[in-house]
Structures are given as structure tokens and as C-alpha cells.
Amino acid sequence: MSVTDEDVRHARDVVAEIIATHDPKYAPLFEILDSEVKRRETRAELIKKTLSRTDLSKMRELRRKRQKNRSGRGA
């Protein structure tokens, strides 16, 4: 089972609440969760930017050609 982005955000928010109401000793855990949220958001933005600059139909066409070439080699 994988941990979703929403799971990480929720855990970060819960830890923030615990720190605010109880004890700041959990701050390192908050920092870890916060950096993971930021890392995932940065990755998602980078993927989105890359895809917006790339013509997806051209990518699919190139992939099909490569697959066709590979299947033809073994024959």
C-alpha cells in the first residue's frame, strides 16, 4: 500500500496541531512531513511543465515506432 499525497498532508496537519496544542518536541517530525509534501508538489509541477512543453501525440508515435522496431528484431 502506498502513501498518497493527501495522506502525507493530513499527517503533517495533525502533527502541526499536536505541536501547537501540546509539545514542540514533535517539530522534527513536522519538518520531515512538510519537506515530503514540498518534494511531491515540486515533482508534480515539474511533470506538468514537461508535459505541457511536449506534444503528447508525438511522444506516443515515437513510442509505437520503438515498440514496432523491437518486435521486428526478434522475428
The first five atom37 places (N, CA, C, CB, O) and aatype in JSON, in Angstrom:
{
  "aatype": [12, 15, 19, 16, 3, 6, 3, 19, 1, 8, 0, 1, 3, 19, 19, 0, 6, 9, 9, 0, 16, 8, 3, 14, 11, 18, 0, 14, 10, 13, 6, 9, 10, 3, 15, 6, 19, 11, 1, 1, 6, 16, 1, 0, 6, 10, 9, 11, 11, 16, 10, 15, 1, 16, 3, 10, 15, 11, 12, 1, 6, 10, 1, 1, 11, 1, 5, 11, 2, 1, 15, 7, 1, 7, 0],
  "atom_mask": [
    [1, 1, 1, 1, 1],
    [1, 1, 1, 1, 1],
    [1, 1, 1, 1, 1],
    [1, 1, 1, 1, 1],
    [1, 1, 1, 1, 1],
    [1, 1, 1, 1, 1],
    [1, 1, 1, 1, 1],
    [1, 1, 1, 1, 1],
    [1, 1, 1, 1, 1],
    [1, 1, 1, 1, 1],
    [1, 1, 1, 1, 1],
    [1, 1, 1, 1, 1],
    [1, 1, 1, 1, 1],
    [1, 1, 1, 1, 1],
    [1, 1, 1, 1, 1],
    [1, 1, 1, 1, 1],
    [1, 1, 1, 1, 1],
    [1, 1, 1, 1, 1],
    [1, 1, 1, 1, 1],
    [1, 1, 1, 1, 1],
    [1, 1, 1, 1, 1],
    [1, 1, 1, 1, 1],
    [1, 1, 1, 1, 1],
    [1, 1, 1, 1, 1],
    [1, 1, 1, 1, 1],
    [1, 1, 1, 1, 1],
    [1, 1, 1, 1, 1],
    [1, 1, 1, 1, 1],
    [1, 1, 1, 1, 1],
    [1, 1, 1, 1, 1],
    [1, 1, 1, 1, 1],
    [1, 1, 1, 1, 1],
    [1, 1, 1, 1, 1],
    [1, 1, 1, 1, 1],
    [1, 1, 1, 1, 1],
    [1, 1, 1, 1, 1],
    [1, 1, 1, 1, 1],
    [1, 1, 1, 1, 1],
    [1, 1, 1, 1, 1],
    [1, 1, 1, 1, 1],
    [1, 1, 1, 1, 1],
    [1, 1, 1, 1, 1],
    [1, 1, 1, 1, 1],
    [1, 1, 1, 1, 1],
    [1, 1, 1, 1, 1],
    [1, 1, 1, 1, 1],
    [1, 1, 1, 1, 1],
    [1, 1, 1, 1, 1],
    [1, 1, 1, 1, 1],
    [1, 1, 1, 1, 1],
    [1, 1, 1, 1, 1],
    [1, 1, 1, 1, 1],
    [1, 1, 1, 1, 1],
    [1, 1, 1, 1, 1],
    [1, 1, 1, 1, 1],
    [1, 1, 1, 1, 1],
    [1, 1, 1, 1, 1],
    [1, 1, 1, 1, 1],
    [1, 1, 1, 1, 1],
    [1, 1, 1, 1, 1],
    [1, 1, 1, 1, 1],
    [1, 1, 1, 1, 1],
    [1, 1, 1, 1, 1],
    [1, 1, 1, 1, 1],
    [1, 1, 1, 1, 1],
    [1, 1, 1, 1, 1],
    [1, 1, 1, 1, 1],
    [1, 1, 1, 1, 1],
    [1, 1, 1, 1, 1],
    [1, 1, 1, 1, 1],
    [1, 1, 1, 1, 1],
    [1, 1, 1, 0, 1],
    [1, 1, 1, 1, 1],
    [1, 1, 1, 0, 1],
    [1, 1, 1, 1, 1]
  ],
  "atom_positions": [
    [[0.85, -1.18, 0.0], [0.0, 0.0, 0.0], [0.9, 1.25, 0.0], [-0.97, 0.0, 1.23], [1.82, 1.36, 0.81]],
    [[0.61, 2.15, -0.9], [1.42, 3.36, -0.97], [0.75, 4.51, -0.21], [1.67, 3.75, -2.44], [-0.46, 4.53, 0.0]],
    [[1.57, 5.43, 0.18], [1.09, 6.6, 0.92], [0.78, 7.7, -0.1], [2.14, 7.09, 1.98], [1.65, 8.1, -0.87]],
    [[-0.45, 8.17, -0.08], [-0.85, 9.2, -1.04], [-0.38, 10.58, -0.59], [-2.37, 9.19, -1.23], [-0.02, 10.79, 0.56]],
    [[-0.41, 11.51, -1.54], [-0.07, 12.9, -1.21], [-1.0, 13.43, -0.13], [-0.14, 13.79, -2.47], [-0.58, 14.15, 0.78]],
    [[-2.26, 13.08, -0.24], [-3.24, 13.54, 0.75], [-2.94, 12.96, 2.14], [-4.66, 13.14, 0.3], [-3.13, 13.65, 3.14]],
    [[-2.49, 11.72, 2.19], [-2.11, 11.11, 3.48], [-0.99, 11.9, 4.14], [-1.68, 9.64, 3.28], [-1.03, 12.16, 5.34]],
    [[0.02, 12.26, 3.35], [1.17, 12.99, 3.9], [0.74, 14.37, 4.38], [2.29, 13.12, 2.84], [1.16, 14.82, 5.45]],
    [[-0.09, 15.05, 3.59], [-0.59, 16.38, 4.0], [-1.39, 16.28, 5.3], [-1.48, 17.0, 2.9], [-1.23, 17.11, 6.2]],
    [[-2.24, 15.27, 5.4], [-3.06, 15.09, 6.59], [-2.18, 14.83, 7.82], [-4.06, 13.93, 6.38], [-2.4, 15.4, 8.88]],
    [[-1.19, 13.96, 7.66], [-0.29, 13.67, 8.77], [0.46, 14.93, 9.22], [0.72, 12.57, 8.38], [0.61, 15.18, 10.41]],
    [[0.92, 15.72, 8.24], [1.6, 16.97, 8.58], [0.69, 17.9, 9.36], [2.1, 17.68, 7.31], [1.11, 18.52, 10.34]],
    [[-0.57, 18.0, 8.94], [-1.53, 18.87, 9.62], [-1.82, 18.4, 11.04], [-2.82, 18.95, 8.82], [-1.96, 19.21, 11.96]],
    [[-1.92, 17.08, 11.22], [-2.18, 16.53, 12.55], [-1.0, 16.82, 13.47], [-2.44, 15.0, 12.46], [-1.18, 17.23, 14.62]],
    [[0.21, 16.6, 12.96], [1.4, 16.87, 13.77], [1.49, 18.36, 14.12], [2.68, 16.42, 13.02], [1.88, 18.72, 15.23]],
    [[1.13, 19.23, 13.18], [1.14, 20.68, 13.46], [0.17, 21.01, 14.59], [0.76, 21.48, 12.18], [0.47, 21.82, 15.46]],
    [[-0.98, 20.36, 14.57], [-1.97, 20.58, 15.64], [-1.43, 20.1, 16.99], [-3.28, 19.84, 15.31], [-1.6, 20.77, 18.01]],
    [[-0.78, 18.94, 16.99], [-0.2, 18.41, 18.23], [0.86, 19.36, 18.77], [0.41, 17.0, 17.99], [0.91, 19.62, 19.97]],
    [[1.7, 19.87, 17.9], [2.76, 20.8, 18.32], [2.15, 22.07, 18.9], [3.68, 21.14, 17.12], [2.6, 22.57, 19.93]],
    [[1.12, 22.59, 18.23], [0.5, 23.84, 18.67], [-0.21, 23.7, 20.01], [-0.47, 24.33, 17.63], [-0.23, 24.63, 20.81]],
    [[-0.78, 22.53, 20.26], [-1.58, 22.38, 21.47], [-0.86, 21.66, 22.61], [-2.83, 21.64, 21.15], [-1.25, 21.8, 23.77]],
    [[0.18, 20.89, 22.29], [0.8, 20.08, 23.34], [2.3, 20.32, 23.52], [0.59, 18.64, 23.04], [2.73, 20.91, 24.51]],
    [[3.08, 19.87, 22.55], [4.53, 19.83, 22.8], [5.32, 20.07, 21.53], [4.92, 18.5, 23.42], [5.09, 19.39, 20.52]],
    [[6.26, 21.0, 21.55], [7.07, 21.26, 20.36], [8.14, 20.2, 20.08], [7.74, 22.6, 20.5], [8.88, 20.32, 19.11]],
    [[8.22, 19.17, 20.91], [9.23, 18.13, 20.68], [8.96, 17.34, 19.4], [9.28, 17.17, 21.88], [9.84, 16.62, 18.92]],
    [[7.76, 17.48, 18.84], [7.42, 16.79, 17.6], [7.73, 17.63, 16.35], [5.94, 16.41, 17.61], [7.38, 17.24, 15.24]],
    [[8.37, 18.75, 16.54], [8.71, 19.63, 15.41], [9.56, 18.94, 14.34], [9.45, 20.85, 15.93], [9.32, 19.17, 13.16]],
    [[10.53, 18.1, 14.7], [11.29, 17.41, 13.65], [10.42, 16.53, 12.75], [12.38, 16.57, 14.28], [10.67, 16.42, 11.55]],
    [[9.43, 15.9, 13.34], [8.5, 15.09, 12.54], [7.71, 15.98, 11.58], [7.54, 14.3, 13.45], [7.51, 15.62, 10.42]],
    [[7.28, 17.13, 12.06], [6.58, 18.08, 11.19], [7.47, 18.49, 10.02], [6.14, 19.33, 11.99], [7.02, 18.55, 8.88]],
    [[8.73, 18.78, 10.31], [9.66, 19.21, 9.26], [9.86, 18.13, 8.2], [11.01, 19.59, 9.88], [9.95, 18.43, 7.01]],
    [[9.93, 16.89, 8.63], [10.08, 15.78, 7.7], [8.85, 15.67, 6.8], [10.29, 14.45, 8.46], [8.96, 15.55, 5.58]],
    [[7.68, 15.72, 7.41], [6.44, 15.62, 6.63], [6.27, 16.81, 5.7], [5.24, 15.52, 7.57], [5.84, 16.66, 4.56]],
    [[6.61, 18.01, 6.18], [6.48, 19.2, 5.36], [7.42, 19.15, 4.16], [6.77, 20.45, 6.19], [7.03, 19.53, 3.05]],
    [[8.65, 18.68, 4.37], [9.58, 18.58, 3.25], [9.12, 17.53, 2.24], [10.99, 18.25, 3.76], [9.34, 17.69, 1.04]],
    [[8.48, 16.47, 2.71], [7.94, 15.46, 1.79], [6.79, 16.03, 0.96], [7.46, 14.21, 2.57], [6.7, 15.76, -0.24]],
    [[5.93, 16.81, 1.59], [4.83, 17.46, 0.86], [5.41, 18.37, -0.23], [3.93, 18.27, 1.83], [4.97, 18.33, -1.37]],
    [[6.38, 19.17, 0.14], [7.0, 20.1, -0.82], [7.69, 19.35, -1.95], [8.01, 21.01, -0.12], [7.61, 19.75, -3.11]],
    [[8.38, 18.25, -1.63], [9.07, 17.45, -2.64], [8.08, 16.88, -3.66], [9.87, 16.31, -1.98], [8.32, 16.9, -4.86]],
    [[6.97, 16.37, -3.14], [5.95, 15.8, -4.03], [5.3, 16.88, -4.9], [4.88, 15.07, -3.2], [5.04, 16.65, -6.08]],
    [[5.04, 18.03, -4.31], [4.44, 19.13, -5.09], [5.38, 19.62, -6.18], [4.06, 20.29, -4.16], [4.95, 19.89, -7.3]],
    [[6.66, 19.73, -5.86], [7.65, 20.16, -6.83], [7.74, 19.17, -7.98], [9.03, 20.32, -6.16], [7.78, 19.56, -9.15]],
    [[7.75, 17.88, -7.65], [7.81, 16.84, -8.69], [6.58, 16.91, -9.59], [7.92, 15.45, -8.04], [6.7, 16.81, -10.81]],
    [[5.41, 17.08, -9.01], [4.18, 17.15, -9.8], [4.19, 18.36, -10.73], [2.96, 17.21, -8.87], [3.77, 18.27, -11.88]],
    [[4.67, 19.5, -10.24], [4.76, 20.7, -11.07], [5.73, 20.51, -12.22], [5.18, 21.91, -10.22], [5.47, 20.93, -13.34]],
    [[6.86, 19.87, -11.94], [7.86, 19.63, -12.98], [7.31, 18.71, -14.07], [9.12, 19.02, -12.36], [7.53, 18.95, -15.25]],
    [[6.6, 17.67, -13.67], [5.99, 16.76, -14.63], [4.97, 17.5, -15.48], [5.33, 15.56, -13.92], [4.92, 17.34, -16.7]],
    [[4.16, 18.32, -14.83], [3.13, 19.08, -15.55], [3.77, 20.04, -16.57], [2.26, 19.87, -14.56], [3.29, 20.14, -17.7]],
    [[4.83, 20.73, -16.17], [5.53, 21.64, -17.08], [6.13, 20.9, -18.25], [6.62, 22.4, -16.34], [6.05, 21.35, -19.4]],
    [[6.72, 19.75, -17.97], [7.34, 18.95, -19.03], [6.31, 18.49, -20.03], [8.07, 17.75, -18.43], [6.53, 18.57, -21.24]],
    [[5.19, 18.02, -19.54], [4.14, 17.54, -20.44], [3.52, 18.68, -21.25], [3.06, 16.83, -19.64], [3.13, 18.49, -22.4]],
    [[3.44, 19.86, -20.66], [2.85, 20.99, -21.39], [3.77, 21.44, -22.52], [2.57, 22.16, -20.44], [3.3, 21.99, -23.52]],
    [[5.07, 21.21, -22.38], [6.02, 21.6, -23.42], [6.17, 20.52, -24.49], [7.38, 21.89, -22.81], [6.69, 20.79, -25.57]],
    [[5.71, 19.33, -24.21], [5.9, 18.22, -25.12], [4.57, 17.86, -25.78], [6.48, 17.0, -24.38], [3.54, 17.78, -25.11]],
    [[4.62, 17.66, -27.05], [3.43, 17.24, -27.76], [3.21, 15.75, -27.49], [3.56, 17.52, -29.3], [3.99, 14.91, -27.92]],
    [[2.14, 15.44, -26.76], [1.9, 14.06, -26.34], [1.68, 13.13, -27.53], [0.71, 14.0, -25.42], [2.07, 11.96, -27.48]],
    [[1.06, 13.61, -28.58], [0.83, 12.75, -29.73], [2.15, 12.33, -30.37], [-0.06, 13.46, -30.78], [2.28, 11.2, -30.84]],
    [[3.13, 13.23, -30.38], [4.45, 12.88, -30.92], [5.13, 11.85, -30.03], [5.34, 14.14, -31.05], [5.78, 10.93, -30.52]],
    [[4.97, 12.0, -28.72], [5.57, 11.04, -27.79], [4.98, 9.65, -28.01], [5.36, 11.48, -26.33], [5.71, 8.66, -28.04]],
    [[3.66, 9.57, -28.17], [3.01, 8.28, -28.39], [3.47, 7.65, -29.69], [1.48, 8.43, -28.39], [3.71, 6.45, -29.76]],
    [[3.58, 8.48, -30.72], [4.01, 7.98, -32.03], [5.43, 7.41, -31.95], [3.95, 9.11, -33.07], [5.7, 6.34, -32.49]],
    [[6.33, 8.12, -31.27], [7.7, 7.63, -31.13], [7.74, 6.32, -30.34], [8.57, 8.68, -30.43], [8.51, 5.42, -30.68]],
    [[6.92, 6.22, -29.31], [6.88, 5.01, -28.51], [6.4, 3.83, -29.35], [5.96, 5.19, -27.3], [6.95, 2.73, -29.26]],
    [[5.38, 4.06, -30.18], [4.87, 2.99, -31.04], [5.93, 2.54, -32.02], [3.61, 3.45, -31.79], [6.09, 1.34, -32.26]],
    [[6.66, 3.49, -32.59], [7.71, 3.14, -33.54], [8.79, 2.3, -32.86], [8.34, 4.41, -34.15], [9.26, 1.31, -33.43]],
    [[9.18, 2.69, -31.65], [10.19, 1.93, -30.91], [9.71, 0.51, -30.61], [10.56, 2.65, -29.61], [10.47, -0.45, -30.75]],
    [[8.46, 0.39, -30.2], [7.92, -0.92, -29.89], [7.87, -1.8, -31.15], [6.53, -0.79, -29.27], [8.16, -2.99, -31.1]],
    [[7.49, -1.17, -32.26], [7.41, -1.9, -33.52], [8.79, -2.37, -33.94], [6.78, -1.01, -34.62], [8.95, -3.51, -34.4]],
    [[9.79, -1.5, -33.8], [11.16, -1.86, -34.16], [11.69, -3.0, -33.28], [12.08, -0.64, -34.04], [12.37, -3.9, -33.78]],
    [[11.39, -2.96, -32.01], [11.84, -4.0, -31.09], [11.2, -5.35, -31.42], [11.53, -3.61, -29.65], [11.86, -6.39, -31.39]],
    [[9.91, -5.32, -31.75], [9.22, -6.58, -32.04], [9.7, -7.15, -33.36], [7.69, -6.37, -32.08], [9.68, -8.37, -33.55]],
    [[10.13, -6.31, -34.28], [10.63, -6.77, -35.57], [12.0, -7.39, -35.49], [0.0, 0.0, 0.0], [12.36, -8.18, -36.36]],
    [[12.77, -7.05, -34.49], [14.14, -7.57, -34.35], [14.14, -9.06, -34.01], [14.89, -6.79, -33.25], [15.0, -9.81, -34.49]],
    [[13.2, -9.48, -33.21], [13.19, -10.87, -32.76], [12.68, -11.84, -33.79], [0.0, 0.0, 0.0], [12.83, -13.05, -33.61]],
    [[12.1, -11.36, -34.86], [11.48, -12.24, -35.85], [12.49, -12.84, -36.79], [10.45, -11.48, -36.65], [12.13, -13.6, -37.69]]
  ]
}
